[in-house]
Every structure is written in structure tokens, then in C-alpha cells.
Amino acid sequence: MQEQIVTQLRAIVGPEGILTDPAALLAYESDGLTLKRHRPELVLLPRDTSETAQCMRVLHEHGIPLVPRGAGTGLSGGATPVPNGVLVGTARMRDVLELNVEDRFARVQAGVVNVDLTRCCDDDGLFYAPDPSSQMACTIGGNVAENSGGPHCFKYGSTTRHILGLVIVTATGEVLHLDEPEVDPEGLDLVGLFVGSEGMFGVATEITVQLTPVPPVTETLLAIFNALDPCCDAVSDLIAARLEPSAIEILDKLTIQAVEASVFAAGYPQEAEAVLLLEVEGREAAVEDTVERMLPILEAHGLLEVRRARDAGERRKLWAGRKGAFGAMGRIAPDLYVADVVVPRTRLREIVRYATDVCTERNLKISNVFHAGDGNLHPNISYDRRDEDEVARVLEAGDLIMEACIEYGGSLSGEHGVGLEKQAMMSRLFTPDDLSVMERVRRCLDPDIRLNPGKMFPVRSCKEVRPQLAGSSGESA
């Protein structure tokens, strides 16, 4: 990159806000999808909206592509740098700008860590509900970009339900205040459009979020099964009975063993083939009624035992094991491919069995830990990326699992996004006309396709829509 451009950018963000050293840039060459890597030309770490806008104007003036990045915990390649591009990170935007307890909202910078937001308002009896497994590290801005989910989103919904307003910097450096003159204004839902746009519509720098009252009573249960199939079937029946726990999570035997051998050990029974981690929240009478109605359903599917967390400490331990499961997989192999697909809950047993068969046939190690209540599966394939043949088998298995989920009436992503990982599969789920509409919306906000180019849309679909986009400029994704 030309030194004069680097000098311009350094003058905006200061020496601590720009990384150019090749060794430092290596840390940013991928997100959680480590199969896809590319070292950025440089990394910019602006401190606020003003610095971000100034940087974006310089990059626009010189036609430089850029990729927004939060904490880099994404698992679909959404924050993977692009050739000849710059990475714009939000890691230095860590301020809670406003905490309104009376109206139950907070205004934060995009780099605030998810769990830190809840810690900030915990003394006021409030919390931020969406809880990705990476919530100890992931940021609110990254959650917005991917419309992140989490175990408790079965009750509370994913990120989009909790975002009231945004401040966005566009590709040209224009600042859009989607939180003024009032939060959640009437008219076009541009906030809803932006959430889940995977860094292709702009960089969110400030976010207004809804806060939720801490429930008066929380009951956490660990249901133990001697087989994975009936555990999956129990989930379908719980939903059919219109029961509403706040979380319904499944962990299989290999996951349990990995967790119990790690620093996240939670006391899961290692002899179990599967466990169901359930949480019920609300007023005492309602919680007890829900638990009493759940137990016969679980027992009808061969429940071996149900354990109740005795106190808050035991509850935290059970959830630390669940949320640390991905990290614990490092005990099985050095690398992990985390699929993120969704099926109707009545097809859970079938797709879990299919994914297991696909991996077994290819001599791959698969484990399952997933948001069963949402039908959001995470078949985890442990592998070693230094083995090219094994990598090829992992990618083939991932494609087959995604194809099966589409055939079963599901979708490609429940919370991780499309990014690079599922890009080629988009044409299996959407028609050319569908993709054309999506691409037109994108070009309205980024005509030159400089924001996160080459992501989400299949290359073929972009070529198909190009003739319909009269007057558009720039290269296709």
C-alpha cells in the first residue's frame, strides 16, 4: 500500500490504531474459520465513530476494499481479509456510552464484549439476553453483523430482537444515525436490514440494545440419556407440548468426554451417551409447573436420571461446560470445523444420524453440541489442517450435511452467517431471482462492492445480476 495512504490513516487513528508489521498482521489473517486465511495489507483500529468515518473516506477515495472485524470469533469466514484490502476492527471501541435502567436500554460502542454488557447492568437487575457460546470474547458489533444466537435465544430470540438503534458508517464514510431522533422510529426498518448483513452494508460503531429484567427464579436441569436418538425425540415432544424453557441444549458422548477432560469440566456423566441441558426461568409457580410437565415427557424417552443445579455456582458450572465445549474439542484434534445448520425440530434425529454416518464413512471424528430447541445443529468435525486429504474430506462432509438440511426443509445458518463457508451453497437454497434481489439491496448501500467483497453471494449469481444493475460500478463479488 502506498506510504502516503498509510500516513493519512495513521494521522487519523494514531500509532496505536494502525498495524502494518507483518508479524502483527498474522493475528488477523482469519476468524474462527481457520481454513480460510489471507493476511491484510494493514489493520485499522479506530477509537470511535469519527475516526471510523475519516478512515472510510480515505479508503473510499483510493478505492481500497475493506473488511469489518469485531473480536474475530466468527465461524464462517465473515472477517477473513480480502486481497489488497484493509481490515477495520472495533477492538478499541469499548465504552458503554449510556445505561438507562428506567427504560431498559443501553447505548454501547461496537467493541463492547457481550458478557461485559450484562456485568455492567447486573446490579440493576437487568441483563443482555443473546448469549453466544463465545460471549466471554465476542463483541456486540460482531453479534450485530452475524445476527448471533445462543443457548437462551430459544426463549429470547437472536440478536435482531434486541437491537433498538445503530450508528453506521457507510462505505463512503457517511455516518447514518439510525437511533435518532428516537430509538426504534417508525418507517423503513433499516436497523433490521443491517442486522445480519455480515459487514457488507457498513460498519456499526454505536449500538442501542434492549435490556431484559433478570427472572426471579431460574431452574437448571441436566437430563441424562443412554442414547442420542431418544434425546433428540424428547426435544420434539417438549416443543409439541408447548412448553417454553429458556434453553434446550444437547451434548453427545464425545463432547461430554472432551469437556470433562478440560478446564471446563462441569460434572457431566461421562458414561452417558447424551445429555439435555435445560433451563426454565420466570416466577416460582410457573417454573415449577413447567418442570413438572417436562419430566414425564423426558421419562417417556428413556430418561436415566435428571439432576437439578443446587445453587447459582452449580448452574454456572453446567453452563461453562456447555459454552466451553468448542474450546475443549482441542483435546481431540488441533482443528475444528463447526457446522451451523438448521432443520425442523421433528427432523433432529434424522439429520444427526445422517451427519454421523457421513463422517464415519469418511473416517472423520464428529461430535454434537447444539441448540436443540431451535433446531440449530452444530456437527463438529475434529481434524488436522496439515493433512490435505483430511481437510478435503471435512469440506465434503460439510457440504453433504448442508445439502441434507436444505432437503429436510431447513436453512444454511442459524447464527454463524454465510461468509465464505456457505457461499457456494446459497444457490442451492435461493433462486437466481432471490439472489438478484439481495445483490441489488447490497449495491444500493455499497455500489462499488468494497465492503467485505467476495462474501456470501456465489460468484455465478453476481454475474447473473450484473446486466440488471444498470449504471453500477466496481467489481462483482
PyMOL commands that set and color helices and strands:
alter all, ss='L'
color gray80, all
select helices_A, chain A and resi 3-13+15-17+22-28+49-61+114-124+140-146+153-156+159-162+190-194+228-240+253-260+284-299+312-323+325-331+345-361+372-374+388-407+423-429+432-445+459-468
alter helices_A, ss='H'
color red, helices_A
select strands_A, chain A and resi 18-19+42-44+66-69+86-89+96-100+105-109+126-127+163-169+175-177+203-210+212-213+217-225+247-252+274-282+303-308+335-338+341-342+365-371+376-377+379-383
alter strands_A, ss='S'
color yellow, strands_A
deselect
rebuild
show_as cartoon
